[in-house]
């Protein structure tokens, strides 16, 4: 048996010389890495997705609080079966946080409940988003930790997302902050001085003593990360204000922008992983259940009075064995398969539509609207940007048509009416009326001070 002689190197090249293409490949890899770093530091990714998450979770909890307004005392207040003393003992053991446990006064409970409602509404509109996201987080944690046995899976998702929203720049589009930032950019382009911000510093000055008093009285729970997070947010607000006022184009402002973008993008990845874990664990646990294996799991909740807001509709669906089996197996397949389809855009979008339809069916058939709203809001992180931009354009067009039916009042500058700034079109008009903030250098109102 003979072996072939070793292949001789090409003429003019030593036997142990490196491949000429190696430096090119290294340079290409370095360029790709540089582009990736530039992308994750230069801008906050997913502005439309984060805006939908903000709007979805704020709306979900706002509607929940308004829905339970007549029953708030029995659920989380002084008349709750889970008494205030029991809640104090539980939080002392699990280091949970709730400002409702600072006092058992009915007036204090009403104030906290009203503040949570207002912060959810302000976060929904995107007004002073960073401040309102912090107050929203405090309200959600306080209400839920007051009576932990009143919640369900949707409350757990809201609990987590309320913390994540604090770390995101979720008001870049579809918010009052974005509109204010666009107006500020418009004034700057016209050579006019920026309007002085009063509300932001006032909020900062009011929240500082409250945070200091809560820290000194040991009222921020037993974990170390929660007070650290609140103090970092409060101090970073001062840094943002100083950079915006004294060095709006300086390196300090650019550094803060880069740090905020990094935190936002990392948090967005965490939200995606969280949603994948929710569906993966739910799907794999279902596979282990005998009722899910034989395709009859959906039949049983349709026969429970507690989960049948429309008994006639539930009976029609439960009477079809084939439909019950198809929906049962489809639920398991979609939940297990979804995390594996993220790298195929078309399949991912199809499963995303199926999951949103599944949650809509849960809201209608099982009477769990707030759970479904929370899960649909979490699913929105995977929605295509093209679809969200189109949706925003349709909403803006609908608003314009609605306003077109209203009587218009025109006031001339001579009559004391507001004067129009002589500039080019504003940023919202240039971006299809979506109210999008300038992408860089404006901040978009994403700080505690506005």
N, C-alpha and C positions, 0 to 999 in steps of 0.2 A: 504494500500500500504506500503510495507516494503522496506527499503534501505539496500544495502549490507554494511556490516561493513568495516571500513577502512582497507586497506591492511597493514599487519604488516611488519615492516622492516625486512630484512634478519637477521638471527641469527648472533650474534656477532657484530652487527653494530648498533649504536645509531639511534634513530628515526630522529634526525635532522642533522646527519652527512652528509657532502658533498659527491657528486658522485665521486668515485675514478677516473673516467675517465676525470674529469674536468681539473686537472693539466696537463694531457697528451695533451688535446685539446689546452690549453693555450700555452703549450710549442711548439706544432706543428704550431700554428698560429704565434708565435714569430719567429720560425725558417723560416717560409715562408716569413714573412716580412723582416727578415734579408737577405734572399737570394734575394728578390726583390731589396732591397737597394744596395746590393752588385753588382747586375747586372747593375743597372742604373748608378752607380758611377764608376765601374771598367772599363767600355768600352763604346764606342760610338756605339749605336745600329744602325742597318740598314746601314752598310757601302756601300753595293752595291746599295741600293735604293737611298741613298743620292748622290752617284756618278752619277747615271743615271739622277737624277734631275739636278745636276750641268751641266752635259753634254747637257742635253735636252734644258734647258733654255738658256744656253750660245750659243748653236748652233742656236736656234730659233732667238734670237736677233741679232746674228752675220749675219745670212742669210738675216734678214730683213734690217739691215743697208746696207749691200752690194747690196741688191735688189733695195733699194731706193737711192743709191748713185747718180745716175744722177738727181734725183728730190729732193735732200736733202735741197737745198736752198728754194724751194717752200714749202716744208713741215715744216721744222723747222728752216730755216735760215733767212737771211735778206730779201728774196723775199716772205716770207710767207704772205698770206692774214691776218693771225692773227699777226698783227704788234708787234714789240718789245715793244712799249709803252703800247699796250693793254695787253700784257703778264705781264708786270710789274705791271699794275693796278690790274690784276686778282690775281697774287700771293701775292700782298700786302693785299688783302682781305681774301684769304684762307690760308695764311701762308705756301704756298708751297715752295719747294726748287728747284733751277735750277742754275747751274753755267753759263748757257748761258745768264742769265740775269745780269751777272756782267758787261758785255760790249756788245754793239751792233756792234762790229767790225767783219768784215767777217773773218779776220785772226783768231780771237778768236773762232768763230764758227767752223772753219775748224779744229783747234787744238782739241777742245772738241770732235768733231765727230770722228776724227782719234783716239783719246785716248779711246773712247768708243769701237771702233772697235777692237783695240789692246787688251784692257782688256777682251773683250768677247772671243777673240781667245785664250788668255792666260788662262782664266778660263776654257775654253773647254778642253785644254790640261792639266790642273791641274798644271800649273807652278806658284809658289809663290801664292798659292791659296788664302790665307787669304788676302793678299794685293790686288790681282786681284779681289776678290769678293767685297772688299770695293770700288775699282775704278769702277767696273761693276755696283754696286748699284748707285754710284754717277752719272755715265753716263746715266743709264736708267731713273732715276728720273729727270735729267737735260733735256734730250731730250723730254720725255713725258710731263713734266710740261711746256715746252716751248710752245707747241701747243696742248692743252688738247683735242681739238675737232677733232684731227686726228686719235684717237685711237678707239679700239673696245673692246669687252670683253676679248680677248686674251691679249691685252696690260695691262688691269687691273690685270690679273693673273701674268704676268711678273713683273709688278710693285711690287706686294706683295712678290713674290718669290725672287726677287732680294734682298729684305730686309732680308728675312728669311735665305738666303744662307750665309749671313755674320756670322750668329750665329751657323752654322753647321760645323762639321768636315767632309766635303764632299770630301776630297782628300785622304781618307784612301786607296782606291783602284783605279785602272785605271787612274793614274795621274803621271806626271813627279815628283811631290813631293814624291809620294809613292816609285817610283823607286830610287830617291835620298836617301830616308830614308833607303831603303833596302841595298843600296850600303854602306851607313854609318854603318849599323849593320854588314855587311860583313867585313868591314875593322876592326871594333871593335873585331869581333870574331878572326880575324887573328892577333890581337895584334898591329895593326897599328894605329897611331894617326888619329883622324878625320880631314877631310879637313876643312880648314878655310873658313867660309862663309863671303863673301864680299858683295854680292848683297843685302842680307837682311838688314844689317845695313845701306847701302847706301839708299835703298828705305825708310827706317824709318827716316833717317836724312833729306831726301828731303821732305817727306810728312809732317813732323812736322812743319816747318815754314809756309807751305801752309795752314795747318789747323789753325795755330795761326793767320795768317793774315786774313783768312776768318772769324774767330770768332771775331776779333777786328773790322772788317768792317761790321759786322752784315750781312754776306752773306750766312748764313746757314739756312735761312728760319725763320719763326716765331714760330715754335714749339720748345719745350724745350728738347724733347727726342732725336732729331736728332743730335745736337751738343754733347749732353752727350754720345750718342752711339759712335760717332767718337772719342771722347777723351778717352773713356774707352778702345776702341780697340787700340788706339795708345799707351796708357800707359801700357796696358797689354802686348803689344809686347815687351816693355822694360823688363817687369818682366819675360816673357818667355825666352828672350835672356840671362838675368842674371842667371836664374835658370839652363838653359842648359849649360852655360859656367862654372859656379862656383859650382853648386850642382846638377849635372845630375842625381844622385841617392838619393838626399836628400828629406826631407819632403816637402820643398817648391815646388819642381818639382812635387811631387806626389799630393800636394794640387791643383796646377794649372791644373793638368790632370783631377782630380776629378771634378773641377768646369767646365772645358771645356766639359766633358762628360755629366754633368747635363744640361748644356745649350743646347748642341746638341740634347739630347734625348727629352727635353721639346719642342724644336723647331720642331723636327720631329713630335711630337704629334700635335702641332699647324698646321702643314702642312696637316696632315691627316684630322683634323677637318675642315680646310679650304676647302679641296676638297669635303668633305661630304656636307658642307653647300652650296657650289656652285651647286652641283647636286640636293640637296633637294629643294632649293629655285627655281631653274630652273624648276624642275618637278612639284612642287605645283603651280607655276604661270601658267604653261602650262595647268594644269587641269582646271583652271578657264576660259580659253579661249574657245570660241564657236567653232572655227576652229579646235582646238585640240580635242574637245569633239566629233565632227562629223567626225573626221578622214581625213580632207582635208587640214590640215595646210601645209603639205609638198608640195602640188601642187603649191601654189602661188609663193614661191621663185624660183621654177623651171621655171617659166614663166617670170621672171624678167631678162632683158638683163644684168644687173649689176652682177647677180649671176649665169650666165650661160657661163662659159668659154668653155664648150663643148655643144653647142646648140642641136646637134643631139642626144647626150646621154641623155640630160635633157628631150627632147621631148619623147624619148622612155620610160623613166621612168614615166613621167607625163601622158602618154597615158594609163597606166594600173591603173585603179581605185583601184583594189585589192592591188597592190603593194604599192600605196600611203597610203592607209588606214593601212596596216600592219606596214609599217615603221613609220607612225605617232604615232600609239598606242604603238609600241615597244619602241620608244624614250621616251615617257612619263613613261611607266612602268619601264624601266631600270633606269631612273634617280630618280624616287621616291623610288624604291626598294633598290637601291645600299647601302645607309647608314645602312639599316636594315640587310644586309647580311654579314657584316664584321666579325661576329662571326662564320660563316659557311664558311670554307675555299673553299670548292668545288664550292658552289653557287657563292661566291664572285669572284672566278677566272673566272667563266663562264660569269658573268655580266661584269667583267673587259675586257674580250676579246670583248664582244659586244660593250662596250663603245669605245674602241680603234678603232674597225671597224666603228662605227658611225662617229668618228672624221675623220677617213681616207676618208669616203664617203663625209663628208662636204668639206674636202680639194679638192677632185676631182670634185664633182658635183657643189658646190657653189663657188669655187675659193677662199677659205679662208685657205691657207696652213699654215700661221703663227699662226692663232687662233688654228688650229687643232694640230700643233706641240706643242704649249704651253699646251693645255689640255692633250695631250698624255704624255708629260713630267710630268705634275702634277699627272696623273694616275699612273705613275711609282712607286710612293711611296708605292703602294699596291701590286706590283709584287712580286711573291714568290722568295725567295733567291736562291732556288735550280735552278730555271729557269735562273736567272741572272748569277749564277756561270757557268751554262752550256753555256750560251750565251758568257760569257767572254772566256771560254775555246775554243769555236768554233772560236771566233775572233782571239785568240792567235794562234790557229792552222792555220787559213787562212793567218795570217801574216807570220808565219814561212814558209809556202809553197810559198808565194809570194817572200820572201827573198831568198828562195832556188833557184828560177829561175834567180836571179841576180848573176853576176860574183862576186866571192869571192876574196878578197885581203888579204893574210896572210903575216904578217911581224913578223920576229923573234925579240926577245929582242936584239940580237946582232946587228941587222940592224937598231935599233932605234925605233922599234915598241913598242906598249904598252905592258907592262908586266901584266900577269894575276896574281891576288892575290891568293896565295896558301891556299884556304879555301875550305870548303864544298860548296855545292850548294847554290846559292843565294836564297833569300826569294821569288822572283818572280817565280823561277823554282819550289821551294817546294810547291807553291800554285797554280800550274797549269798554270804558265806563265801569270797571271793576273796583275802582277805589284803591288801586295798588300804590304802595309807597315807592319812592325812588329806591333802587336796589342797593345803593351804596352811599355811605356818607351822611345819610339823613337820620338813621336810627329808627325811623318809623314809629317812634313812641314806644319802644319796647323796653323801657326802664321804669324803675319805681317812681321816678319823678316825671314820668310821662313820655 
